[in-house]
């Protein structure tokens, strides 16, 4: 069976990662969470007080960052490591979420992440989600999906995810964070969020996870045969 690259882009809190993980499992592909890369870089910058508006400081910091994806032996989940430290859960904190769009907009950071992402895709058979996967990272991906959902639904989904880890977070904070990320993602000078011309739009406002997976797998199987 033909192996392909599946590129999933879309707005924050649209379930891109959930769909990507499910597709990878069903297709027997490797799942790569590109957003986790940017979050891990952001975590490093925050920990080490790196000023991401200082080009030289960013370039120097990136030389000290090594990212890797490893499978958790207990549950089979692919998790991200920052300089040999498992940071899969640390990067999901709101403090990282509040800064990741700013860090991801930095040209040197994007070039750093894109180079690693393209290296991972050379053998194909991967599913990757993010903001510029189908437009910049893999412009020749065989299947491109762009995900969206009603804004109120996105806020509610993100709130439910965060409140489990931090009971003090408010839905107003989450709404503000999503609005800010949408603006930065779509207006940044480098690799702004755009729907690729060939991308299939999936609006999952009223879809269950099972329904959207079924739709996405049908798209993939129409290509792979």
PLY file of the C-alpha trace (Angstrom):
ply
format ascii 1.0
element vertex 225
property float x
property float y
property float z
element edge 224
property int vertex1
property int vertex2
end_header
0.00 0.00 0.00
1.27 3.47 -0.91
2.62 5.44 2.06
1.85 9.14 2.16
2.27 12.28 4.21
-0.88 13.56 5.90
-0.69 17.28 6.74
-3.31 18.59 9.17
-3.55 22.35 9.75
-6.13 24.54 11.41
-7.06 26.84 14.24
-6.07 26.17 17.84
-8.32 23.87 19.88
-9.93 22.29 16.84
-8.80 18.79 17.74
-5.98 18.60 15.19
-3.74 16.56 17.47
-6.54 14.18 18.43
-7.38 13.46 14.80
-3.72 13.19 13.82
-3.01 10.65 16.57
-6.07 8.59 15.65
-5.20 8.60 11.95
-1.61 7.60 12.63
-2.77 4.68 14.75
-5.30 3.48 12.16
-2.88 3.85 9.24
0.14 2.46 11.10
1.97 5.77 10.60
4.18 7.87 12.85
2.49 10.85 14.50
4.48 14.07 14.80
3.09 16.89 16.93
4.70 19.98 15.39
2.99 22.20 17.94
4.78 20.33 20.71
8.08 21.38 19.14
7.18 25.07 19.38
5.85 24.58 22.90
9.08 22.86 23.97
11.17 25.70 22.53
8.90 28.17 24.35
9.37 26.25 27.61
13.14 26.40 27.17
13.02 30.14 26.47
10.87 30.79 29.54
13.04 28.65 31.80
16.24 30.29 30.59
14.89 33.84 30.32
15.61 34.05 26.60
14.37 37.26 24.99
12.77 36.04 21.75
12.87 39.55 20.34
16.67 39.39 20.48
17.82 37.62 17.29
21.27 36.71 18.64
19.84 35.41 21.92
17.40 33.20 20.01
20.06 31.82 17.69
22.36 31.03 20.62
19.53 29.34 22.55
18.49 27.18 19.60
22.00 25.75 19.43
21.42 24.32 22.91
18.04 22.75 22.15
17.61 19.13 21.13
14.10 17.83 20.49
13.12 14.21 20.18
9.94 12.14 20.06
9.90 8.86 21.98
7.27 6.26 22.59
6.10 5.78 26.17
6.68 2.08 26.86
3.74 1.87 29.26
0.96 3.34 27.12
2.48 3.54 23.65
1.96 7.33 23.46
4.52 9.36 21.51
5.93 12.06 23.81
8.31 14.95 23.25
11.67 15.28 24.96
13.60 18.50 25.44
17.30 17.84 25.95
16.51 14.30 27.16
13.77 15.48 29.55
10.17 14.36 29.01
8.24 17.64 28.85
5.03 16.31 27.32
2.88 17.58 30.18
4.88 20.67 31.12
4.38 22.19 27.67
0.58 22.05 28.05
0.51 24.63 30.86
-1.31 27.90 30.21
1.87 29.92 30.75
3.40 28.16 27.73
0.17 28.46 25.73
0.16 32.21 26.34
3.61 32.67 24.78
3.93 29.90 22.17
2.38 31.88 19.29
4.85 34.71 19.88
7.81 32.32 19.93
6.52 30.37 16.92
6.35 33.62 14.93
10.12 34.12 15.25
11.81 33.37 11.92
14.79 31.48 13.39
12.51 29.33 15.54
10.33 28.37 12.59
13.34 27.54 10.43
14.72 25.40 13.26
11.46 23.47 13.67
10.66 23.14 9.96
14.09 21.66 9.22
13.50 18.96 11.84
9.96 18.32 10.64
11.04 17.89 7.01
13.75 15.47 8.09
11.13 13.36 9.89
8.99 13.24 6.74
11.60 11.93 4.30
10.44 8.33 4.64
6.76 9.31 4.47
4.19 7.31 6.41
3.65 10.17 8.87
0.77 12.31 10.09
1.74 15.81 11.23
-0.44 18.59 12.55
0.25 22.27 13.02
-0.28 25.67 11.44
1.84 25.54 8.28
2.29 21.84 7.55
0.47 21.79 4.22
1.68 25.22 3.11
5.33 25.33 4.20
6.62 22.12 5.78
5.14 19.66 3.28
3.70 21.63 0.33
3.67 18.38 -1.68
1.89 16.28 0.95
-0.48 13.83 -0.69
-3.30 14.62 1.75
-3.91 18.02 3.30
-6.68 18.65 5.82
-7.66 22.01 7.30
-9.68 21.91 10.50
-12.02 24.49 11.95
-14.86 24.73 14.45
-17.17 27.33 15.96
-15.25 29.66 18.28
-17.47 28.99 21.32
-16.99 25.25 20.87
-13.24 25.67 20.66
-13.17 27.71 23.88
-15.26 25.13 25.73
-13.06 22.26 24.56
-9.87 24.04 25.58
-11.34 25.06 28.94
-12.28 21.46 29.78
-8.75 20.34 28.91
-7.03 23.01 31.01
-9.31 23.04 34.05
-8.41 19.42 34.80
-4.80 20.50 35.30
-5.49 23.92 36.78
-8.86 24.35 38.57
-8.20 28.09 38.89
-8.23 28.79 35.15
-11.29 30.71 33.95
-13.18 30.36 30.70
-12.57 34.08 30.07
-8.80 33.50 30.21
-9.10 30.63 27.77
-11.25 32.68 25.36
-8.73 35.52 25.46
-5.84 33.13 24.89
-7.49 31.54 21.85
-8.36 34.93 20.38
-4.78 36.09 20.84
-3.33 32.93 19.30
-5.67 33.13 16.31
-4.59 36.70 15.62
-0.87 35.99 15.94
-1.05 32.73 13.96
-2.87 34.32 11.04
-1.02 37.65 10.98
2.61 36.70 11.57
5.08 37.59 8.82
6.63 34.11 8.66
4.45 31.13 7.67
1.04 32.54 8.67
-1.86 30.15 9.18
-3.55 29.62 5.82
-5.68 26.90 4.29
-3.68 25.28 1.50
-5.39 25.40 -1.86
-5.59 21.60 -2.04
-6.64 21.11 1.59
-9.96 19.48 2.43
-11.88 21.52 5.00
-13.29 19.64 7.99
-15.58 21.66 10.28
-16.01 19.51 13.37
-18.32 21.82 15.31
-21.06 19.20 15.17
-18.97 16.10 14.50
-17.99 13.43 17.01
-14.39 12.25 17.07
-15.53 9.01 15.45
-17.29 10.85 12.62
-14.35 13.10 11.80
-11.93 10.16 11.92
-14.12 8.19 9.53
-14.21 11.13 7.12
-10.43 11.65 7.30
-9.60 7.95 6.86
-11.82 7.81 3.78
-9.81 10.69 2.28
-6.54 8.89 3.02
-7.69 5.55 1.65
-8.88 7.19 -1.57
-5.24 8.12 -2.13
-3.41 5.07 -0.79
-5.75 2.56 -2.43
0 1
1 2
2 3
3 4
4 5
5 6
6 7
7 8
8 9
9 10
10 11
11 12
12 13
13 14
14 15
15 16
16 17
17 18
18 19
19 20
20 21
21 22
22 23
23 24
24 25
25 26
26 27
27 28
28 29
29 30
30 31
31 32
32 33
33 34
34 35
35 36
36 37
37 38
38 39
39 40
40 41
41 42
42 43
43 44
44 45
45 46
46 47
47 48
48 49
49 50
50 51
51 52
52 53
53 54
54 55
55 56
56 57
57 58
58 59
59 60
60 61
61 62
62 63
63 64
64 65
65 66
66 67
67 68
68 69
69 70
70 71
71 72
72 73
73 74
74 75
75 76
76 77
77 78
78 79
79 80
80 81
81 82
82 83
83 84
84 85
85 86
86 87
87 88
88 89
89 90
90 91
91 92
92 93
93 94
94 95
95 96
96 97
97 98
98 99
99 100
100 101
101 102
102 103
103 104
104 105
105 106
106 107
107 108
108 109
109 110
110 111
111 112
112 113
113 114
114 115
115 116
116 117
117 118
118 119
119 120
120 121
121 122
122 123
123 124
124 125
125 126
126 127
127 128
128 129
129 130
130 131
131 132
132 133
133 134
134 135
135 136
136 137
137 138
138 139
139 140
140 141
141 142
142 143
143 144
144 145
145 146
146 147
147 148
148 149
149 150
150 151
151 152
152 153
153 154
154 155
155 156
156 157
157 158
158 159
159 160
160 161
161 162
162 163
163 164
164 165
165 166
166 167
167 168
168 169
169 170
170 171
171 172
172 173
173 174
174 175
175 176
176 177
177 178
178 179
179 180
180 181
181 182
182 183
183 184
184 185
185 186
186 187
187 188
188 189
189 190
190 191
191 192
192 193
193 194
194 195
195 196
196 197
197 198
198 199
199 200
200 201
201 202
202 203
203 204
204 205
205 206
206 207
207 208
208 209
209 210
210 211
211 212
212 213
213 214
214 215
215 216
216 217
217 218
218 219
219 220
220 221
221 222
222 223
223 224
